[in-house]
Amino acid sequence: MGIEAGEAGAGAETPRYAAVKRMIVERIAAGDWPPRHRVPSENELSAKLGLSRMTVNRALRELAGEGVLTRVKGLGTFVSEGKGQTSVFAVRNIADEIAERGHSYTARVVLLETLEASPEIAEDLAVDPGISVFHSLVVHREDGIPVQLEDRLVNPRLAPDYLMQDFTARTPNDYLNAVIAWTEAEHTVEAVLPAAWEARLLAIGRADPCLSIRRRTFAGDKVVTSVRLVVPGGRYKIKSRHQANAV
């Protein structure tokens, strides 16, 4: 690979982790490491550069947080292609977004079930406590890398066939937009750290920052669905653009 320890150690005033970051960015800028290229592991970089794993880990972690690299547990660290974009106020069908970038979309359906509405769920969906509601948990992937975790509640009176759908072939967003004419949506966006189970499904670390987008969609005075989208900050970016497809 031609990585020498002297490259990382150049400049006495530069912290070692920052020098490693600069070296990696220079390799990417020079075209030596193109998008999707697997970056050497922490052990490999530590050995070649003569630095501690802690130093290399900090460099890789910060570059991942900046969107330069993508870290996937069990697979390694890769050069990012640039963050995909989605909209805050009208999250489009993610399968369409990924296809428009020329990438492959796949989904993993983690849960598809009926729940008894707790007081919190009942308030969220504006239904009576104790009634049955639908719940789905789906991981959306771009070229095999998880880019969004979708945790959705659905009012069964408005979408009675929801649980019968194959959400590996069609996203919940696409299905609900096809069967329901929504009239209004409300959104909340916040920066969060993922829960342990969310980090596991997204193949990220517990300390990796994410965006949480909560959205409730209405048909008249009834709540059709309430969804929470968890997006790894290093793999996606959000922009604001309103479109009429916010289920």
N, C-alpha and C positions, 0 to 999 in steps of 0.2 A: 504493500500500500504506500510505501515511501514516507511513512510518518516517523519523524525523528524526534528524540527528546529535546533537541536543541530548539525546535520550533516552538514547543510549549514553554520553554524556559526563557525565551528571548525577552529582554527588557526587564531589568531588576525591579522596576517600579510597578510592574504589572502583576497582580495576584495570579497564582498559578491556574486557578480555575478559569479566570478570565482569559488567560492565554490559550487554554484549551478551547474555550468557546470561539475565540478569534480564529484559531487554526481550523476548526470544523467549518466555520462560516466561509473561510477562504477556500477550502476544498470544494464546498458547494458552489460558490461563486465562480470558481475556475472550471466547473463542469466535471471535476473528477468524481464527485458524488452526485449523480443526477437524482431527480425526484423518485421516491420509492426505493432508492439504494439503501441496503442494510448497512448501518454504521457499525464499525467494530464494537464489540462488547466492552463493558467496563474493564473486565480482566485483560482483554487484548490491548486496550488503550493504556491501561496502567502499566503493563509490561513494556510496551513500545516507547512510552513517554517517560518511564521511570518515575511515575507519580503514584500517589496513594489512590485507592478506589474511591475514597471519600471525595477527593478533589475532582476526579473524573465524573463521579456521580452528580456532584453539584453542577458541573458544566452541562451535562446532558439534561439534567432536570430543568435548569433555567432555559435552555434552548427549546425544550419541549413546551414549557410554559409560554414562551414567546412565539410558538407556532412554527419554529424552524424545523424541529424534529417531531416525530410521532413515536411514542413509546407504547408498545403493546406487550402486556405480560405474556410470557411464554413464547413470544415470537422474536422480540428484540426491539431495536430502535432504528427508525427509518427516516430518510429525508422527506419532509413534507412537500406536498405539491402546492401548498397555499391553502388557506382555510376555505372550506365551502361556505357559502352564504345562505342565510335564511332571513326571514322578516320577523320583526318583533310582533307586529300587529296582525299579520296574516301569514302564519306558518303554512307554506305551501305543502303539497304532497311531496314528501321527502324523496320518494322513488323517482318522481319527475325531475327534481333538482339534480339528483345524482346522475340520472341518464343524460341530462343536458350537458353535464361536464364530461360525458364520454366514459363514465365509470360504471362499474357493475354494482347493482343494488341487490342485497339479500336481507332477509329478516329472520330473526329467531323469535318464535312465540314462546315465552316463558310461562305465562299463565293465561287461561281463558276460562272464566268461572262465573258462577252466580254467588253473590254475597247477600247477607242480611244487612240492611242499611243500619249502621250505627248512628247515634245522634249526630256525629260529625259528618258522616257521608250523607245523611238525610238533609242536613243543612246545606251541604255543598250542591246537591242535586235538586233541592227544594221539593223533597218528597217526604212522606211520613216515615218515621223510624220503624224499623222492623220489616219493611217490604223488601222484596228481592230486587237487586240491581245487578247489572252486568259489570264485570271487571276484566280488563286485559292488561297484560304486561308484555311489551314487545321491544326487542333490541333491533334497531336499524343499523345496517352495516354498509360501508362504502368500500368496495374492493376488499371485502373481508374484515375491515377494521370497524369496530363499533363507533358510531358517531352520534347516536342519540338513543336515550332510553325513554320509552313512552309508557306512562302509567295512567291508564284511562278508566273512568267510570262512565257508564251509559245508562240512561233511563230506558228500561225495557219497554215501556208503553209507547215510546216514540221510535224505537228501533228494535222490534221484537225478534228479528232474525239475526241479530248481531253475532251471537255465539256460534251460529252455523257457518260463518265465513272462514275462508282459508286466508289468514293474514300473512302467510308467506308468499302468496300470489298477488294480494291486493292489500294496500295499507288501510288501517281503520279510517284515516282521514279521507281517502278516496271513496270508500264504501259509504260513509256517513254523508258526505257531500252529494252522493248520487241518490240517496233515499230521503233526505230531509232538506227542506228549504229553510235554512237558518236566517234569522233576522238581526241578531246582535251578538257581540262577543265582548268579554271583558278579560283583561290580561294583567298579570303581575310578573315582573322580571326581577330576579335578584341573583347576586353572586353567592355561591354556596360551596362547601366542601362536601363531597359525596359520602353517603352512609356506606358502611362496609359492604352491604349487599349490592349497592349501586356501583361501587368501584369494581367489584368482582365481575358484574355483568358487562361493564364498559371496558374492562381490562385496563384500568388505570389505578394509580395509587390513591390512598386516602387523603394525601396532601395535595393532590392535583385539583386546581380550581375548576369549577363548572358554573354554567349558567342554568338556573332553574326558571322555566317559563310555565306559569300556571294560567290556564285559559278555561273559561266557562262559556259555552255557546248556547244561545237561546233560540227557540222558535216561538215567537209571540212571548207569552209570559211563562213559558215552561223551559226548564233547563234540559237540553238534549244530552249534553256530555260535559264532563269536567276532566281535564287532562293535565298532567304534570310532565313536562319534557325536561330531561336532564341532559345537557350538552357539554362535553368536555371542552374547556376553554382553549386547549391547544390544538383542537381538531376542527373547530367550526367558528364562524363569526356571525354576528347578527347585524342586520341592517333594517331600517324602518321603511316599509312600503306597504300600503294598504291594498288588498285585493279581496274580492268576495268569495273566499274559500277557507274560512277560518275555523272549520269544525275540528 
